[in-house]
Every structure is written in C-alpha cells, then in structure tokens.
Amino acid sequence: MNDTTGALPPCPECSGTYTYESGALLVCPECGHEWAPADTESGAPAGDTSIRDAVGNVLADGDTVTVVRTLKVKGSPTGIKAGTKVRNIRLVDGVDGHDIDCKVDGFGSMQLKSSVVKKA
C-alpha cells in the first residue's frame, strides 16, 4: 500500500481532508462526493461554486437576465416567452437545479434554472 498521506486533494464539495481513492475516482467519506482526480487539476479552482448562465457568464445577486427559450409554466395556458427580461435575480440553492429565485412579470415569484437564462 502506498503512503499517500497529504498527496490527495481535499474534497471540492465540502473541503474534507479524508479523501481516499476508489478505483479511478476519489471519494470523500464526509459528504459522499465522488470525482475524478483530473477534475481538480483542471483550470477551475476546487470548490468553485459560481453559478453560470447558458453561455458561461457568472451570475450574481441583483443581475438582470433574459430567458433564452420559451418555458412551460404549470397551471398557465401560456409560458414564459424567450426574450423575457427578469430583473433583480437572487441566487439560491434550489431543488432540481433551480438556482435562481425571481419575480417574472405576469407570473409572479418562481425559481428558474441558470441554464435557461442569459445575463443581460
């Protein structure tokens, strides 16, 4: 067995230091996150939690975004049309990838995915 104390990077999710190798992956026993060692060596810093829009721009609280495709809304006969501007967004840790909390004119308060908006 190789002595790899200190050689393995910390977990990119929780910064846990007790990572171990499991085949080709690294595993964090504290949070259960699994990742490939090449992921931490890429250009993105470990633990980069920035939320990006559909084209890769970093989003921040208070930004104005534009919806890039028409979205269906439950309980509404019409959806949110592509090109609709949404002002003063708030970034949240939502459910199922919905990481933007906002108010859309004509629909009210809702959560959107960052993959369907573009920074205005």
C-alpha positions as CSV (number, residue, x, y, z in Angstrom):
1,M,0.0,0.0,0.0
2,N,1.3,3.4,-1.0
3,D,1.8,6.1,1.6
4,T,-0.4,8.9,0.1
5,T,-0.8,11.0,3.2
6,G,-1.2,14.6,2.1
7,A,-1.0,13.6,-1.6
8,L,-4.7,13.6,-2.2
9,P,-6.6,16.8,-2.7
10,P,-9.4,17.9,-0.4
11,C,-13.0,17.3,-1.4
12,P,-14.2,20.1,-3.8
13,E,-17.7,20.0,-2.3
14,C,-17.1,20.2,1.5
15,S,-13.2,20.7,1.7
16,G,-13.0,17.5,3.7
17,T,-9.4,16.2,4.1
18,Y,-10.1,12.5,4.5
19,T,-10.4,11.7,0.8
20,Y,-9.4,8.3,-0.5
21,E,-9.1,6.5,-3.8
22,S,-11.7,4.1,-5.0
23,G,-10.6,2.8,-8.4
24,A,-10.3,5.7,-10.8
25,L,-12.3,8.1,-8.5
26,L,-11.6,10.0,-5.4
27,V,-14.2,9.7,-2.6
28,C,-15.0,11.9,0.3
29,P,-16.3,9.9,3.3
30,E,-17.7,13.0,5.0
31,C,-20.2,14.1,2.3
32,G,-20.1,11.1,-0.1
33,H,-19.0,13.2,-3.1
34,E,-17.1,11.3,-5.8
35,W,-14.9,12.9,-8.5
36,A,-12.1,12.1,-11.0
37,P,-8.7,13.4,-10.0
38,A,-8.4,15.2,-13.3
39,D,-11.4,17.3,-12.3
40,T,-9.4,19.0,-9.6
41,E,-6.4,19.6,-11.8
42,S,-8.4,21.5,-14.5
43,G,-8.4,25.2,-14.8
44,A,-11.4,25.7,-12.5
45,P,-10.4,26.1,-8.8
46,A,-11.6,23.5,-6.4
47,G,-14.8,24.4,-4.8
48,D,-15.8,26.9,-7.5
49,T,-19.5,27.4,-6.7
50,S,-20.2,30.2,-9.0
51,I,-23.5,30.0,-10.9
52,R,-23.2,30.5,-14.7
53,D,-25.8,31.3,-17.3
54,A,-26.4,29.4,-20.6
55,V,-23.4,31.0,-22.3
56,G,-21.0,30.8,-19.4
57,N,-21.2,34.2,-17.8
58,V,-21.0,34.3,-14.0
59,L,-24.3,35.4,-12.4
60,A,-24.6,37.5,-9.2
61,D,-27.5,38.6,-6.9
62,G,-29.3,41.6,-8.4
63,D,-28.4,40.9,-12.0
64,T,-30.9,41.2,-14.9
65,V,-31.2,38.2,-17.1
66,T,-33.1,37.3,-20.3
67,V,-34.8,34.0,-20.8
68,V,-33.2,32.2,-23.9
69,R,-36.0,29.8,-24.7
70,T,-39.8,29.5,-24.2
71,L,-40.6,27.8,-20.8
72,K,-43.8,26.0,-19.9
73,V,-45.3,27.0,-16.6
74,K,-47.6,24.6,-14.7
75,G,-51.2,25.9,-14.4
76,S,-50.7,28.6,-17.1
77,P,-52.0,28.3,-20.6
78,T,-49.1,30.4,-21.9
79,G,-45.5,30.0,-20.8
80,I,-42.6,32.5,-20.3
81,K,-41.6,33.5,-23.8
82,A,-38.0,33.6,-25.0
83,G,-36.6,37.2,-24.6
84,T,-38.5,37.9,-21.4
85,K,-36.3,40.1,-19.1
86,V,-36.1,39.2,-15.4
87,R,-34.7,41.9,-13.1
88,N,-33.1,41.7,-9.7
89,I,-32.5,37.9,-9.5
90,R,-31.4,36.2,-6.3
91,L,-29.1,33.1,-6.4
92,V,-30.3,30.2,-4.2
93,D,-29.6,26.6,-3.6
94,G,-32.8,25.3,-5.1
95,V,-34.3,22.0,-5.9
96,D,-33.6,20.1,-9.2
97,G,-31.1,22.7,-10.5
98,H,-33.4,25.7,-10.0
99,D,-30.8,28.1,-8.7
100,I,-32.4,31.5,-9.5
101,D,-35.2,33.0,-7.4
102,C,-37.0,35.8,-9.1
103,K,-40.3,37.5,-9.9
104,V,-41.4,37.3,-13.6
105,D,-43.9,39.9,-14.8
106,G,-47.3,38.3,-15.3
107,F,-46.4,35.1,-13.4
108,G,-45.1,36.2,-10.0
109,S,-42.5,34.6,-7.8
110,M,-40.7,31.5,-9.2
111,Q,-37.4,29.7,-9.5
112,L,-35.6,29.2,-12.8
113,K,-32.6,27.2,-13.9
114,S,-29.5,29.2,-14.8
115,S,-29.2,27.1,-17.9
116,V,-32.2,28.8,-19.5
117,V,-31.2,32.4,-18.9
118,K,-28.5,34.7,-20.3
119,K,-27.1,37.7,-18.5
120,A,-28.5,40.9,-20.0
